Amino acid sequence: MTEKGIRLGAHMSTSRGYHKVPMDSVRIGANTFQIFPHSPSMWKAKLPDEDLATEFKSEMKNTGISPEEVLVHSGYLINLASPKEDVREKSIRLLSLEMKIVKSLGIRNLTFHPGSHLGTGLDSGIDRIVEGLDIVISENEDIEVLLLLENVAAKGGHIGSRFEELKRIIDLSCYSRRLFITYDTCHGFDSGYDLSSKEKVEALLQDFDKKIGLQRLKMIHVNDSKYPLGAGKDRHARIGEGYIGRKGFRCFLSNSYVEKVPWILETPGDDKEHAEDIATIKEILGLSGEAG
């Protein structure tokens, strides 16, 4: 593997303002990043100040970070699969607003967790997700923002731990052309997708291609797992410190197709720890210096 072309970054704080994130990312050795569009634990959100949005886009150009390779992560309260009408309605409204926030920043990709059916069954949960997505996208047809379904850990009523479930959502939507995938290594490992050898990584990708299509794989969340394969716990660990381990990431990230997709860390810690994890990934892959 050569370092040229690798897109590697981390989830970054916006506490100092959106416009500070591109340079903060460069300082930790990254050439891409992920942000929240608002406080992830609140229903409240608003469009960013126009001047700050302009400054953000200017800093993106100054740092050479492509908006096509940056990811925005939706708020955690959103649950399009919820059988509770008030929660589902608020989820639709917030996701629709998030698309507008992403557009205002000149970014293209918004990822979200499909949701939980809360015990009402997979089929009804998927139906509610599809209906909600179609409403959200219909309200934003003129906005060139893609929605990325994120695979989740197999626990409770969470929908999207299996490729088949993600595929059903995409196929049933009237706007399948706007729907893509963020693959989370910890969530996948928790759901039984093994990365322990090149052969198992190849089998995973072949399964993804057969059931969804590799052309829909837009982003990868690179997270180690605090629990063993198939545990369904969803607890992220720092790179090389969990059960995926250095070998697993070497097998996965050195795959020629995986190399083409931007990698985003959501590992524990802040900028210091993320810089260390970025350095660890480069070391595992035999890279040096800045990514890309």
PAKOL-595559 format. One record per residue: x, y, z of N, C-alpha, C in turn; residue in three letters. Coordinates in steps of 0.05 Angstrom, whole numbers, plus 32768, in hexadecimal, padded with zeros to 4 digits. Example, Ala and Ser with C-alpha at 12.3 -4.5 7.8 and 13.67 -1.06 7.14 Angstrom:
! PAKOL-595559
81087F8E809C80F67FA6809C81087FBE809Cala
81017FD3808E81117FEB808F81028001809Dser
This chain:
! PAKOL-595559
80117FE88000800080008000801180198000met
800A802D7FF1801780477FF28005805A8000thr
8011806F800B80028082801B7FF180948009glu
7FF980977FF07FEA80A97FDE7FCE809F7FDBlys
7FBB80B17FDF7F9F80AB7FDB7F9080A27FF3gly
7F9E809B80097F90809380217F8380AB802Eile
7F6980A980347F5A80BE80427F5580B4805Earg
7F6080C280727F5F80B9808E7F5B80D080A0leu
7F4780CE80B27F4180E480C57F3380D980DDgly
7F2780EC80ED7F1A80E481067F0280F6810Aala
7EF180ED811D7EDB80FE81257EE681168134his
7EDF812E812C7EEB814681377ED681578146met
7EDF8164815B7ECE8176816A7EC98190815Aser
7EB1819B815C7EAA81B5814F7EA781CA8165thr
7EB181C5817D7EAE81D881937EBA81F3818Eser
7ECF81F3817D7EDC820D81767ED08219815Carg
7EBC820B81517EB0821481397EB682028121gly
7EA381FE810F7EA781ED80F87EC181F580E9tyr
7EC6820F80E77EDC821980D67EF7821180E1his
7EF9820880FA7F13820081057F1A81E380FFlys
7F0581D480F77F0981B780F57F1D81AF80DFval
7F1C81BA80C77F2F81B180B27F4D81B380BBpro
7F5581CA80C67F7181CD80CF7F7781BB80E7met
7F6381B980FA7F6781A781117F6C818A8107asp
7F5E818380F27F62816880E77F7E816480DBser
7F87817880CC7FA2817680C17FB7817480D7val
7FB3818280ED7FC6818181047FC981658110arg
7FB48154810E7FB7813981197FBF81258104ile
7FC7812F80EC7FD0811D80D77FBB811280C5gly
7FA3811F80C57F8D811680B67F898126809Cala
7F7A811A80897F73812980717F558126806Basn
7F46811E807F7F29811E807F7F20811E809Bthr
7F05811F80A07EFB812080BC7EDD811A80BCphe
7ED3811780D47EB6811580D87EAE812980EEgln
7E96813480EC7E8B814781007E6E81418104ile
7E64814B811B7E47814C811F7E3C81668114phe
7E238166810A7E17817F81007E0B81908117pro
7E0A8184812F7DFF819281467E058181815Ehis
7DFD818881767E018177818E7DF2815D8189ser
7E00814681897DF4812D81817DDF81228195pro
7DDE812D81AD7DCB812381C17DB3813681C4ser
7DAF814881B17D99815B81B27D89815B8198met
7D6F8161819A7D5E816381837D61817E8175trp
7D6C819181847D6F81AC81797D8781AF8166lys
7D8281BC81507D9881C1813C7D9181D9812Cala
7DA581E681207DA081FD810F7DB581FE80F9lys
7DAF820C80E47DC3821180CF7DDA822180DAleu
7DF3821B80D17E0A822B80DA7E09824880D0pro
7E16825980DF7E18827580D67E25827680BAasp
7E1A828680A97E238287808D7E40828E808Aglu
7E4982A1809A7E6582A980997E78829380A2asp
7E70828480B77E81826E80C07E80825780ACleu
7E6A825380A07E68823E808B7E7B82458074ala
7E7B825E806C7E8D826780577EAA8263805Fthr
7EB0826A80787ECC826780827ED482498083glu
7EC18238808B7EC6821B808B7ECD8211806Fphe
7EBE8219805B7EC3821080407EDE821B8036lys
7EE58233803E7EFF823E80377F16822E8044ser
7F128226805D7F278216806B7F2981FB805Eglu
7F1381F080557F1481D680477F2681D9802Emet
7F2381EE801F7F3481F380087F5181F78010lys
7F56820780257F71820D802E7F8081F48037asn
7F7281E180437F7F81C9804D7F7F81B28038thr
7F7181B680227F7081A2800D7F5F818A8014gly
7F4D818D80277F3B8177802F7F228178801Dile
7F1C816280117F0581607FFE7EEB815D800Dser
7ED7816E80087EBD816B80147EAF8150800Dpro
7EB881447FF77EAD812B7FEE7EB681148001glu
7ECC811980107ED8810480207ED58109803Eglu
7EC4811C80457EBE812380617EA381188068val
7E9F811180817E878105808A7E7A811580A1leu
7E60811880A17E51812380B77E40810D80C3val
7E42810B80DE7E3380F680EC7E1A810180F8his
7E0380F580F27DE980FE80FC7DE880FC811Aser
7DD5810B81267DD0810A81427DC780EF814Cgly
7DCE80E881657DC880CE81707DAA80C98176tyr
7D9B80DE81797D7F80DA81817D6D80D1816Aleu
7D7680D581527D6680CE813A7D6180B08139ile
7D4780A881367D3F808C81347D27808B8121asn
7D2E808881077D18808680F37D07806D80F6leu
7D12805981047D03804081077CF18040811Fala
7CF18055812F7CE2805581487CC480538143ser
7CB6804281537C99804081517C8B80578160pro
7C9B8067816E7C90807F817C7C8E80968168lys
7C76809E81637C7180B2814E7C8080CC8153glu
7C8180D5816C7C8E80EF81727CAC80ED816Dasp
7CB880D781747CD580D381707CDB80D18152val
7CCA80C281447CCE80BE81277CCB80D98118arg
7CB780E981207CB3810281137CCA81158118glu
7CD4811681317CEB812781377D04811D8129lys
7D06810381257D1D80F881177D1D810080FAser
7D0680FF80ED7D03810880D17D0A812580CEile
7CFF813680E07D04815280DE7D22815980E2arg
7D2F814B80F67D4B815180FC7D5D814880E5leu
7D58813080DB7D69812680C57D66813780ADleu
7D4F814180A77D4B815480917D5A816D8095ser
7D5A817880AD7D6A819080B37D88818B80B1leu
7D90817380BA7DAC816C80B97DB6816C809Cglu
7DA68163808A7DAE8163806E7DB381808065met
7DA38192806E7DA681AF80677DC081BA8073lys
7DC681B2808C7DDE81BB80997DF781B1808Aile
7DF6819780827E0C818B80737E10819A8059val
7DFA81A0804B7DFC81AF80327E0881CB8036lys
7E0081D8804C7E0A81F380517E2881F48055ser
7E3481DD805E7E5081DB80627E5F81D18049leu
7E5081CB80347E5D81C2801C7E6681A5801Cgly
7E5C819680307E63817A80337E4E81698024ile
7E558150801E7E44813F800E7E388127801Darg
7E45811E80337E3D810580407E338108805Casn
7E1B80FD80617E0F80FD807C7E0880E18084leu
7E1580D780997E1080BB80A27DFE80BA80BAthr
7DEE80A580BC7DDC80A280D37DD7808580D9phe
7DCF807F80F27DC8806480F97DAB805F80F1his
7DA5804880E47D8A804480DA7D74804580EFpro
7D7A803C81077D67803E811D7D618023812Agly
7D4F8024813E7D46800C814D7D28800A814Cser
7D1F7FF181477D027FED81457CF57FEB8161his
7D067FEA81767CFD7FEA81927CE97FD38198leu
7CEF7FBC818C7CE07FA481927CC87FA08180gly
7CC37FB1816D7CAB7FAF815C7CB07F9E8143thr
7CC97F95813F7CCF7F8381297CDF7F908112gly
7CF07F8081067D017F8A80F17CF27F9680D9leu
7CDF7F8880CF7CD07F9080B77CC37FAB80BBasp
7CB57FAF80D17CA77FC880D67CBB7FDE80DAser
7CD27FD880E77CE77FEC80EB7CF37FF580D1gly
7CF87FE380BF7D037FEA80A57CEF7FFA8095ile
7CD67FF380977CC1800380897CC180208092asp
7CC3802480AD7CC3803F80B77CDC804E80AFarg
7CF3804180AF7D0C804E80A67D0980578089ile
7D00804680787CFD804C805B7CEA80648057val
7CD3806380657CC0807880627CCC8093806Cglu
7CDB809280827CE780AA808C7CFD80B5807Agly
7D0D80A3806F7D2280AB805C7D1680B88044leu
7D0180AD80397CF580B880217CE980D48026asp
7CDE80D8803E7CD580F380457CEC81068046ile
7D0180FE80547D19811080587D258117803Dval
7D2A8103802C7D37810980137D2581188000ile
7D0B811380017CF881227FF07CF881407FF7ser
7CFD814680107CFF816280197D19816F8011glu
7D2C815F80087D47816980027D51815E7FE7asn
7D3E815C7FD47D4681517FBA7D5A81627FACglu
7D59817D7FB17D6C818F7FA37D8681927FB2asp
7D8A81837FC87DA381857FD77DB4816D7FD0ile
7DCD81717FC87DDE815C7FBF7DED81507FD7glu
7DDE81457FEA7DE9813880017DE0811B8001val
7DF3810980067DED80EC80077DE880E38023leu
7DD680D180277DD180C580427DDE80AA8043leu
7DEF80A680577DFE808E805A7DF3807E8072leu
7DE88067806D7DDF805580827DF88048808Fleu
7DF9804980A97E10803D80B77E08802280C3glu
7E18800D80BD7E137FF480CA7E177FF680E8asn
7E077FE780F77E067FEA81147E0D7FCF8121val
7E137FD0813B7E177FB7814A7DFD7FA8814Eala
7DFF7F8E814D7DE77F7D814F7DDF7F7B816Cala
7DCD7F8D81747DC37F8B818F7DA77F988190lys
7D977F8F81A37D7C7F9A81A67D6C7F9A818Cgly
7D5E7FAF81887D4E7FB2816F7D5C7FC2815Agly
7D767FC5815B7D857FD581487D837FC8812Chis
7D7E7FD981187D7B7FD080FD7D947FD980EDile
7DA07FC680DE7DB77FCD80CD7DD07FBF80D5gly
7DCE7FAA80E67DE67F9B80ED7DEE7F8780D7ser
7DDB7F8080C67DE07F6D80B07DDE7F7C8095arg
7DEE7F7480827DED7F8080687DD27F7E805Bphe
7DC47F6780607DA97F6380557D967F79805Eglu
7D987F8180777D867F9680817D8B7FB18074glu
7DA47FB880717DAB7FD180647DA27FD18047leu
7DA57FBA803A7D9D7FB8801E7D7F7FBB801Blys
7D6F7FB0802D7D527FB3802C7D4A7FD0802Earg
7D577FDF803F7D507FFB80427D55800A8028ile
7D6D8005801C7D74801280037D61800A7FEDile
7D5B7FF17FEA7D4A7FE77FD47D2D7FF27FD7asp
7D237FF57FEF7D077FFD7FF37D03801B7FF0leu
7D19802A7FF27D1780477FF17D1280517FD4ser
7D0280667FD17CFE80737FB77D1780827FAEcys
7D2A80867FC17D4280967FBC7D5B80867FC0tyr
7D5B806D7FB77D72805B7FBB7D8C80677FB0ser
7D8A80787F9B7DA280847F907DB080977FA3arg
7DA280A07FB87DAE80B27FCB7DB780A47FE5arg
7DB5808A7FE57DBC807B7FFE7DD5806A7FFAleu
7DE8806D800D7E01805F800C7E0780548028phe
7E1F804A802C7E26803C80457E4080478052ile
7E3F804A806D7E57804D807D7E5B8032808Bthr
7E72802580877E78800C80957E89801180AEtyr
7E7F800A80C57E8D800D80DE7E9A7FF280E6asp
7EB47FF280E97EC27FD980EE7EBB7FCD8109thr
7EB77FDE811E7EAF7FD381387E937FC88137cys
7E817FD6812B7E657FCC81297E647FB28119his
7E737FB181037E737F9980F37E7F7F828102gly
7E957F8681107EA27F7281207E8F7F688136phe
7E817F7A81437E6D7F7381577E577F62814Basp
7E527F6581317E3C7F5681247E467F3D8116ser
7E5F7F36811B7E6A7F1D81107E7A7F1F80F7gly
7E7F7F3780ED7E8F7F3A80D47EAC7F3B80DCtyr
7EBB7F2680D57ED67F2180DF7EEB7F2F80CCasp
7EFF7F3B80D97F147F4880CA7F307F3B80CFleu
7F307F2380DA7F497F1780E47F5C7F0D80CFser
7F537F0C80B67F657F0380A07F5D7F108086ser
7F6F7F1180737F697F1D805A7F527F0D804Clys
7F527EF380507F3D7EE380447F217EEA804Fglu
7F207EEF806A7F067EF680767EFE7F12806Flys
7F117F24806B7F0B7F3F80627F007F3E8045val
7F0C7F2E80357F037F2B80197EE77F1F8019glu
7EE27F0B802A7EC77EFF802C7EB27F148035ala
7EBA7F2580487EA87F3A80517EA07F4D803Aleu
7EB57F56802B7EB07F6880157EA07F5B7FFEleu
7EA57F427FF97E957F347FE57E787F327FEDgln
7E737F2D80077E587F2C80127E4A7F47800Fasp
7E597F5C80167E4F7F7880147E487F7D7FF6phe
7E5A7F767FE47E557F7B7FC87E3D7F6C7FBEasp
7E3A7F537FC67E237F437FBD7E097F4E7FC7lys
7E097F577FE07DEF7F5F7FED7DE97F7C7FEBlys
7DFD7F8D7FE87DF87FAA7FE77E057FB67FCEile
7E1E7FAE7FC87E2D7FBA7FB27E437FCC7FBCgly
7E5C7FC67FB67E727FD57FC17E727FF27FB8leu
7E647FF87FA27E6380147F997E5480257FADgln
7E4580197FC07E3780297FD47E47802D7FEEarg
7E5F80217FF07E70802580077E7E80408005leu
7E75805480147E7F806F80117E9480768027lys
7E90806C803F7EA1807480557EA6805C8067met
7EBC805C80767EC2804780897EC9805480A4ile
7EBB804B80B97EC2805380D57ED6803E80DFhis
7EEE804780E57F03803580EE7F058035810Cval
7EF9802181197EF8801F81367EFF8002813Easn
7F10800081527F157FE5815E7EFE7FDF8171asp
7EFC7FC6817A7EE67FBD818A7EF07FB481A6ser
7EE27FBD81BB7EE97FB581D67EDF7F9981DDlys
7ECF7F8D81CB7EC37F7381D07EC97F6081B8tyr
7EC87F4681BD7ECF7F3281A97EBB7F328191pro
7EC27F24817D7EB27F2081657E967F17816Cleu
7E827F2681617E667F1E81647E5A7F25817Fgly
7E687F35818F7E5E7F3B81AB7E467F4E81ABala
7E437F5E81977E2C7F7081957E2B7F8581ABgly
7E427F9081B27E437FA381C97E467FC181C0lys
7E527FC581A87E577FE0819E7E677FF181B1asp
7E7F7FE881B77E927FF881C87EAC7FFB81B8arg
7EB1801381AF7EC98018819F7EE2801881B0his
7EF8800E81A47F12800F81B17F25801D819Eala
7F3B802681AA7F50803281997F5D801E8187arg
7F69802881717F748016815D7F8A80048168ile
7F867FEA81657F9A7FD6816E7F977FCE818Bgly
7F847FDB81997F807FD581B67F677FC481BBglu
7F597FBC81A67F417FAC81A97F447F90819Cgly
7F2D7F8481987F2D7F68818E7F317F678170tyr
7F2D7F7C81617F357F7C81457F537F7C8142ile
7F607F8E81517F7D7F8E81547F8B7F97813Bgly
7FA57F99813E7FB67FA381287FB57F918110arg
7FB47F7781147FB37F6480FD7F997F6880EElys
7F837F6B80FC7F697F6E80EE7F697F8780DDgly
7F737F9D80E87F737FB680D97F877FB580C2phe
7F9D7FA680C57FB07FA380AF7FA27F948098arg
7F937F7F809F7F857F6F808B7F707F80807Dcys
7F607F8F808D7F4A7F9E80827F537FB68072phe
7F637FC7807E7F6A7FE080727F7E7FDE805Aleu
7F8B7FC780587F9D7FC380417F8E7FB78029ser
7F747FB2802C7F657FA880157F637FBE8000asn
7F667FB67FE77F687FCA7FD27F4E7FDA7FCEser
7F377FCE7FD57F1E7FDD7FD37F1B7FF07FEBtyr
7F217FE680027F1E7FF6801A7F30800E8019val
7F47800C800C7F59802380097F4C803B7FFBglu
7F3880357FEB7F2C804A7FDA7F18805B7FEAlys
7F10805180027EFA805E80117F06806E8028val
7EFC8086802E7F06809680457F018087805Fpro
7F15808980717F14807C808B7F11809280A1trp
7EFE808E80B37EF980A080C97EFB809280E4ile
7F0C809C80F57F0E809181107EF8809C8122leu
7EEC808A81327EDA809281487EE380858162glu
7EFD808381657F098076817C7F0880898195thr
7F0A807D81AD7F0A808E81C57F2080A381C6pro
7F1A80BA81D27F2E80CE81D57F2980E781C4gly
7F3B80FA81C67F39811381B77F4F811581A2asp
7F57812D819B7F6A813181857F848122818Aasp
7F8E812381A37FA8811681A97FA680F881A3lys
7F9180EB81AD7F8E80CF81AA7F8880C8818Cglu
7F7980D9817F7F7480D481627F8D80D68152his
7F9E80E981587FB880EC814A7FC880D2814Eala
7FC880C781677FD680AF816C7FCA8097815Dglu
7FB08096815B7FA38080814C7FA88082812Easp
7FA9809B81247FAF809F81087FCC80958103ile
7FDE809C81157FFA809381127FFB80748114ala
7FEB806881257FEB804B81287FE2803E810Ethr
7FCD804881027FC3803D80E97FD9803F80D3ile
7FE7805580D27FFC805880BE8013804580C4lys
8019804180DD802E802E80E58026801180DDglu
800D800A80E380037FEF80DD80057FE980BFile
80007FFE80AF80007FFB8092801A80018085leu
802E800880958049800E808B804A8028807Dgly
803A803B8085803A8056807A80498069808Cleu
804F80808082805D80948092805480B08089ser
805680C3809B804F80DF8094803180E38093gly
802980F78085800D80FE80837FFE80ED806Fglu
7FE580E980747FD580D880627FCF80E78049ala
7FCC80D880347FC480E4801A7FD880F4800Egly
